Amino acid sequence: MKTNEAVRSIMKSKDIGTNTLAAKMGKSPRLVSDRLSQENISIAKLTEILRVMDYKIVLVPRDTKLSAKDECYTVE
């Protein structure tokens, strides 16, 4: 799963649209939409987006098993 797909999946599960996310971030909806369209997003920008949805970035060994029931997303 790509980063922007994971973020959109979180948005869907939390019923947060782009406009709502932008308002929580204090950014324009266009800027947030552009960020969500990027193939590569910086860690700083990703953290900013995730923070307002109460998510964080966690680094674990590659062989760590993650399950969907834990609301985990593997980004490649």
N, C-alpha and C positions, 0 to 999 in steps of 0.2 A: 504494500500500500504506500502510495506517495504521501508526503507531508500534507499537501493541500487536501487530499482525499480524507486523511485522518481527521483533520480539523473540521472539514464539512460533516463528517460522520458524528463528531462530538456535538457540533451545532445542531444537527438533526435530532440527536438523542436528547438534547437539552431544550429543544424547541426555540432556538435562538436564530433569528434571521440576520442577514448582513447589516441591516439598518440598526437593529438592536445592539449587535456586537460593536458596530462603529460608535454608537452613542456611549456605550460603556467604556470604550477606549478613549473617547474624546477626539475621535478622528472622523473624517468624512467617509460616507459609505463607499464612495468611489475609490478612495485609498485602500480601504479594507478589501474591497472586491478585487482590486489589482493585486494586492498581496496574496489573496487566496487563489489567484490564477497563476502565480509564479511556480515554476517547476522547482527552483531552488530558493528557499527563503532563509534568511540569516537566523541564527539561534536567538539573537536579541529580538528580532521582530516576531518570531514564533513564540517566544516566551511572553511577550507583551500580549499576544492574542490569547494564548492559553491561560494566562493569569486571570483574565476577566471571566473565564469559564470555570475557574477553580481546578485547573489541570496544571501539571508541571512536567518538565522533561526529566527522565530518569535514564541513566546509562546502566546497563546490565550486561553481563557476559552474553555473547551471541548464542550460546547453547541453553540459556535460561528459557524455560517453557512459560509462555504467557497464555492466558486463556481469555476468551471474549467475555466470560461471565465476570471477570475481574475488571471490566471496562478498560482493557489494555489495548493499545494499538501499536503494531510493529511497523515502523517506517523504514523503507529501503531506499 
